[in-house]
């Protein structure tokens, strides 16, 4: 009796295994059929917008030299006051102006210094303007040469003293730009579907690219070009 029961159990197990294997093949075939029927199109949509910078950083740097360090430092402090007075005359307030670091160079302390140097000490001074009014900076920049009349030569031709324009209102325009990019992507997908005698379905996947902010050109750094690209995948049907 036990032998018969064991035999029946073995037969049942074999039948169950065959059934599960068969079911696996059936499901796999169905999945492949569904995958083969799935048709999609991937498109990209671009949105661009030009905006004016709303924030500006303007470093004003000048140097002075002398053999008397105490007299030199005192003179530089006076020139700092003159630069600040110039900035206030052109509409900048105390919150927009800060005095940066000053560096003092002692040429005689250098191992490679020359004994024929005219002045032993050089002081470089920095005053920084951080403003939300780029127009004020533009106006003051056009008149900064007036400081030369007070023997203050503002350095404007190196990387450290370049004026930096920024746009900080990106979050305010993001939604509209993403919507525009998505609409343009749909236009491309719709045309593709029409050309292929298909119908455009729902979105399968969508990815928003990173926003980029760049100068429109090298001559107008205060005008920024903002762009974003979205990638969208749509279903297609007959």
C-alpha positions as CSV (number, residue, x, y, z in Angstrom):
1,X,0.0,0.0,0.0
2,X,2.8,2.4,0.9
3,X,4.5,1.6,-2.4
4,X,1.4,2.5,-4.3
5,X,1.0,5.8,-2.4
6,X,4.6,6.7,-3.0
7,X,4.3,5.9,-6.7
8,X,1.2,8.1,-6.9
9,X,3.0,11.0,-5.2
10,X,5.9,10.7,-7.6
11,X,3.6,10.7,-10.6
12,X,1.7,13.8,-9.2
13,X,5.0,15.6,-8.7
14,X,6.2,14.9,-12.2
15,X,2.8,16.1,-13.7
16,X,3.0,19.2,-11.5
17,X,6.6,19.9,-12.7
18,X,5.6,19.4,-16.4
19,X,2.6,21.7,-15.9
20,X,4.8,24.5,-14.3
21,X,7.4,24.2,-17.1
22,X,4.7,24.4,-19.7
23,X,3.1,27.4,-18.0
24,X,6.5,29.1,-17.9
25,X,6.9,28.7,-21.6
26,X,3.4,29.9,-22.3
27,X,3.9,33.1,-20.1
28,X,7.3,33.7,-21.7
29,X,5.8,33.5,-25.2
30,X,3.0,35.8,-24.2
31,X,5.5,38.3,-22.7
32,X,7.5,38.2,-25.9
33,X,4.4,38.8,-28.0
34,X,3.3,41.8,-25.9
35,X,6.9,43.2,-26.1
36,X,6.9,42.8,-29.8
37,X,3.6,44.6,-30.1
38,X,4.9,47.5,-28.0
39,X,6.0,50.4,-30.2
40,X,7.4,53.7,-28.9
41,X,9.0,56.8,-30.2
42,X,11.6,58.9,-28.3
43,X,11.8,62.6,-29.0
44,X,13.4,65.7,-27.5
45,X,12.0,69.2,-26.9
46,X,14.1,72.3,-26.5
47,X,13.1,75.5,-24.7
48,X,15.3,78.7,-24.7
49,X,14.8,82.1,-23.2
50,X,16.9,85.2,-22.9
51,X,16.8,87.1,-19.6
52,X,18.7,90.0,-18.1
53,X,21.1,89.3,-15.2
54,X,19.6,90.4,-11.8
55,X,22.8,90.2,-9.7
56,X,26.3,91.5,-10.3
57,X,29.7,91.1,-8.6
58,X,32.2,93.8,-9.4
59,X,35.7,93.6,-7.9
60,X,37.6,96.9,-7.9
61,X,41.4,96.3,-7.5
62,X,44.3,98.8,-7.4
63,X,47.9,98.7,-6.3
64,X,50.3,101.2,-4.8
65,X,54.0,101.1,-4.0
66,X,56.5,102.8,-1.7
67,X,59.6,102.2,0.4
68,X,57.9,103.4,3.6
69,X,55.4,100.7,4.6
70,X,53.5,102.8,7.1
71,X,53.0,105.7,4.7
72,X,52.0,103.3,2.0
73,X,49.3,101.6,4.1
74,X,48.0,105.0,5.1
75,X,47.8,106.1,1.5
76,X,46.0,102.9,0.4
77,X,43.4,103.4,3.2
78,X,42.8,106.9,1.8
79,X,42.4,105.5,-1.7
80,X,39.9,102.9,-0.4
81,X,37.9,105.7,1.1
82,X,38.0,107.5,-2.3
83,X,36.8,104.4,-4.2
84,X,34.0,103.9,-1.7
85,X,33.0,107.6,-2.1
86,X,33.0,107.2,-5.9
87,X,30.7,104.1,-5.6
88,X,28.3,105.9,-3.3
89,X,28.2,108.9,-5.6
90,X,26.9,106.5,-8.3
91,X,24.1,105.1,-6.2
92,X,25.6,102.2,-4.2
93,X,24.9,101.9,-0.5
94,X,26.9,100.4,2.3
95,X,25.2,97.0,2.0
96,X,26.4,96.7,-1.6
97,X,30.0,97.6,-0.8
98,X,32.6,95.5,1.1
99,X,36.3,95.8,1.5
100,X,38.2,92.7,0.4
101,X,41.6,91.4,1.5
102,X,44.7,93.4,1.0
103,X,48.1,91.9,0.1
104,X,51.4,93.4,1.0
105,X,54.5,92.3,-1.0
106,X,58.0,93.0,0.4
107,X,60.3,92.6,-2.6
108,X,63.4,92.5,-0.4
109,X,62.1,89.5,1.4
110,X,62.0,87.5,-1.8
111,X,65.0,85.3,-2.5
112,X,64.8,86.3,-6.1
113,X,64.3,90.0,-5.5
114,X,66.4,92.6,-7.2
115,X,68.4,95.2,-5.4
116,X,67.6,97.7,-8.2
117,X,63.8,97.7,-7.4
118,X,62.5,101.3,-7.1
119,X,60.1,100.5,-4.4
120,X,60.4,97.9,-1.7
121,X,56.7,97.4,-0.8
122,X,53.6,96.9,-3.0
123,X,50.1,96.8,-1.6
124,X,47.1,95.5,-3.6
125,X,43.7,96.5,-2.4
126,X,40.3,95.0,-3.3
127,X,36.8,96.5,-2.9
128,X,33.8,94.3,-3.9
129,X,30.5,95.5,-5.1
130,X,27.6,92.9,-4.8
131,X,24.5,94.4,-6.2
132,X,21.0,93.5,-7.6
133,X,21.2,96.5,-9.9
134,X,23.3,95.7,-12.9
135,X,22.4,99.0,-14.5
136,X,24.1,100.9,-11.7
137,X,27.3,98.9,-12.3
138,X,27.2,99.5,-16.0
139,X,26.9,103.3,-15.4
140,X,29.7,103.3,-12.8
141,X,32.0,101.2,-15.0
142,X,31.7,103.8,-17.8
143,X,33.0,106.5,-15.4
144,X,35.6,104.5,-13.3
145,X,38.4,106.3,-15.2
146,X,37.6,109.3,-13.1
147,X,39.4,107.7,-10.2
148,X,42.6,108.1,-12.2
149,X,42.5,111.8,-11.4
150,X,43.1,110.8,-7.8
151,X,46.0,108.6,-8.8
152,X,43.9,105.4,-8.5
153,X,44.3,103.0,-11.4
154,X,41.6,100.4,-11.2
155,X,42.7,97.1,-12.8
156,X,40.1,95.8,-15.3
157,X,42.0,93.5,-17.6
158,X,42.5,90.3,-15.7
159,X,40.4,87.3,-14.6
160,X,40.3,88.3,-10.9
161,X,38.8,91.7,-11.7
162,X,36.2,90.7,-14.3
163,X,32.6,91.7,-13.6
164,X,30.4,88.7,-13.0
165,X,26.7,88.8,-14.0
166,X,24.3,86.3,-12.7
167,X,20.6,85.4,-13.0
168,X,19.0,84.1,-9.8
169,X,15.4,83.8,-10.8
170,X,15.6,80.4,-12.5
171,X,13.0,78.8,-10.2
172,X,10.4,81.4,-11.3
173,X,10.7,80.5,-15.0
174,X,11.4,76.7,-14.7
175,X,7.7,75.5,-14.9
176,X,6.9,77.5,-18.1
177,X,10.1,76.4,-19.8
178,X,9.6,72.7,-19.0
179,X,6.0,73.0,-20.3
180,X,7.3,74.6,-23.5
181,X,10.0,71.9,-24.0
182,X,7.4,69.2,-23.4
183,X,5.0,70.7,-25.9
184,X,7.7,70.9,-28.5
185,X,8.6,67.3,-27.9
186,X,5.0,66.3,-28.4
187,X,4.9,68.2,-31.7
188,X,7.8,66.2,-33.0
189,X,6.3,63.0,-31.8
190,X,2.9,63.8,-33.4
191,X,4.6,64.5,-36.7
192,X,6.5,61.2,-36.5
193,X,3.3,59.3,-35.7
194,X,1.5,60.9,-38.6
195,X,4.4,60.2,-41.1
196,X,4.4,56.5,-40.0
197,X,0.6,56.2,-40.2
198,X,0.4,55.6,-36.4
199,X,-1.4,57.3,-33.6
200,X,0.4,58.9,-30.7
201,X,-0.4,57.4,-27.3
202,X,0.4,58.2,-23.7
203,X,3.8,59.0,-22.3
204,X,5.9,56.0,-21.4
205,X,8.8,57.8,-19.8
206,X,9.9,61.5,-19.5
207,X,13.2,63.0,-18.4
208,X,13.9,66.6,-17.8
209,X,17.5,67.7,-18.7
210,X,19.5,70.1,-16.7
211,X,19.0,73.8,-17.1
212,X,22.0,75.7,-18.4
213,X,22.7,79.4,-18.1
214,X,25.3,81.1,-20.4
215,X,26.2,84.5,-21.7
216,X,24.3,85.3,-24.9
217,X,27.7,86.5,-26.3
218,X,31.0,87.8,-25.1
219,X,30.0,91.4,-25.6
220,X,26.8,91.3,-23.5
221,X,27.5,89.2,-20.4
222,X,24.5,90.8,-18.7
223,X,22.2,89.1,-21.1
224,X,21.8,85.4,-20.3
225,X,20.6,82.5,-22.5
226,X,18.7,79.8,-20.5
227,X,18.0,76.5,-22.1
228,X,16.6,73.1,-21.2
229,X,16.0,69.9,-23.1
230,X,13.4,67.3,-22.2
231,X,13.4,63.7,-23.4
232,X,10.0,62.0,-23.8
233,X,9.0,58.5,-24.9
234,X,5.5,58.0,-26.3
235,X,3.6,54.9,-27.1
236,X,2.5,54.4,-30.7
237,X,-0.5,52.5,-32.0
238,X,-2.1,51.7,-35.4
